[in-house]
Structures are given as C-alpha cells and as structure tokens.
C-alpha cells in the first residue's frame, strides 16, 4: 500500500517542475533556449559542383522548372500533419546550379517580373530566354519493414530495432527551344533509423518499479534529399560534356556518400573512356617494343654492301670456292649486292618496323597534343558547354522603359542563337 506521504512528495515535485517550466510568470517573457549557431548548408557534393565552374559555356542559360513531391505521403506527429518530404526541391536544384557557375535565370517565381511588365515598368521581351530547363519529381517513398531483437535476464535487459525508408527521384534536362532531352538521371537512397532501449523491473519495498531508458536515431530525410538533388544536378551537367572535362570532378565524389554508375550515365562514359585509353596504351606499348627491335635488327645487318677488298684475305679466297662448290649458296646469293636474299629480307623487315614505330610516335604525339588542348579549354566555335562567353544584354536606357527594344532577344553569340532555333547536336554539347 502506498503511503500518503509518498503521494504528497510526488505531487510537490511535479508542482515544482511545472513552476520551473513556466519561467518568470505570466506577465513576463520566458527566456528562450539557444541551440547551435546558424551555419550555411554544406554537403559532401559541394566540391564536385564547384569543380564544374568555368567548364560550362556561359552563353547557355539554365532554369529550374517544377520538381514536385509526387509521393502523396503524409506524416503525423504531436505538432500536426504534414508532407513527409520537402516541397522545395526546385529551390535546392537552383542552389546547386548556382554553385556550378552556370548562367542561371529565374523561372521559379516570375510574379514580380510579370506584374511590372503589366504595369509597363519593364519590357518583358528583354528577358533572357532559357536554353535548358531541369524538371522532374520525387516520386517514390517506400517504408521497408524493420526488425529488432531483445533479451531479458531477471527482468532486466536491452533491445534494439531498426527501420529503413526508400526514397527515389527522377530529373531530366531539356533543351527548351526544341524539347529534346539531353540528360536524365534516376537516384534512390535508403533512409536509416534505429533505436536502443534498456529496461528493467524490480520489486522494492512491496512496490513494482519499472525503469526504461533509450535513444533513437534517424537520418535527416530532407538533408538526404538535398544531397540526392545535388548529385543529380552534377550528373545532368556532366552528361552533356565530354568525360575528359569532368573526370577530375568525379574524383571529388565520395562513393560512400553517393555515386552514379549505371547505363547511359557518366559512369558508363568514364568506363568507355578508360577502355579506350587502355587500348591506346597497349597499342603504344607494343609499338614502342617494335621500335626498340627495329634499330637492333638494322644494326645487326651490314650498313653497306661489302666489297671483296674490304673482306679479310681468308674470306676473299674462301668465298669463290663456296660459290663454286655449294649449289645452295649459288641459289641464295644476290650478285648485284653481294648479299644473301635472307639478309635482304631481314633488312626490309627492319625498315618496315622502323616506319611503323615512327607512325605510332606521330600518332602518340597527336593524342597528347589533343589532350593538352582539351585541358587548356581554349575558346571554341559552337554552343558547346565548355566554351564561348556570353555577351551581356544592353541595359535599358533612361526614359525608354516603354520604347520598343532594339533587339527582341538577348545579345547572345550567333552560334548560340542558331542553336536555340535549330537544336544542339550531341557533338556540340559534348565538346
């Protein structure tokens, strides 16, 4: 039986706790608890995104379209009901594009521009057109059944349980003037959650005492989605460039955090590039061995026909006898040069090997020159992603707000304007 004194002590403790939680009282503001400081959002993919800066043609403009949450999943907690995943995926992709240094234009919220255009404050025809737009959706959210285990000895013991959530998204980059899709990526991630508990039951003084303590962990769903969207943005831009341009940036990705290795992705492009390089290395290595054999074979042969006067006396006297007495020697001797036909065949083979080695050397020099030129990233012709700086549009002159503009489109290079009307070829984008 519980004594009245224990009941009074318990109620007094509860009242003191409530008073502390209410702070100074009703008429005064409660002091707010301050947690960790505000910091900018940094992810493991920031370095790879920043690595693309300067590698994308600034005359090509990028915009972000709709990237809605199509999972249709809600979550309930003590604070109410809300969507399980973020509703601002488009803004996250826009931030990722900004890190890459591309020419980024706003298509997320055009309300202000449209309103000022209706008021006649600006000329909407001077808006920069979008070359590419990124769209997609967060389209899958699956709760994977979890599992756990526990043990109890004399009423005391631990237990453990874990759960996982599988989230997936698809993004694509589209050429706005033609509607052609130039890149596509589908990513997934398992969100991990687990919990530990320690429980016990004891009989003390005729009373049953239950003790339980534990902790739970779960990955931040929306932070994980941010990383997925950043990796997808990097993948879409890289798919439109030659692998030589972005292979160094891929090395900045931590495979334990995220990577793309499937078909029709940068992973496949890099595998093809490495296979091609291995073939070239093998060919150059074999040609180098042939080049070493050729001089040795050439040096083993006489450099000029030996005359009878240049040979020792013993050979001068023995050679005519050999010709007269050996029918085989008579058939192999070339009287024009004084050499056997076997010697002539070996000399011809040595010359052919030397010519082949020289041709391989020229090819190798050409390959190295092209690789050096690609790394230097010189200005090039055509609206590719890695060249041609964009000219800025002319500012609006004072007093000419409502006047007709001199041009109906931004001052883009002729190649970019032609590409916007006719579409970009894969070679032009891939560089």
Secondary structure, DSSP 8 states (H G I E B T S, - for coil): ---HHHHHHHHHHHHHHHHHHHTT-TTS-------S-------TTHHHHHHTTTSS-TTSEEEEEEEEE-S--EEEETTEEEESS-S-HHHHHHHHHHHHT-EE---S--HHHHHHHHTTSS-GGGS---SEEEEEEEEEEEEEEEEEEE--BTTEEEEEEEEEEEEEEEEEEEETTT--EEEEEEEEEEEEEEEEEEEEEEEETTEEEEEEEEEEEE--HHHHHHHHHHHHHHHHHHHTS-HHHHHHHHTTS-TTT----STTSHHHHHHHHHHHHHHHHHHHHHHHHHHHHHHHHHHHS-SS---TTTS-HHHHHHHHHHHHH-HHHHHHEETTTTEEHHHHHHHHHHHHHHHHHHHHHHHHHHHHHHHHHHHHT---SSS-TT-----------TT-SSS--S-SS----HHHHHHHHH---HHHHH-
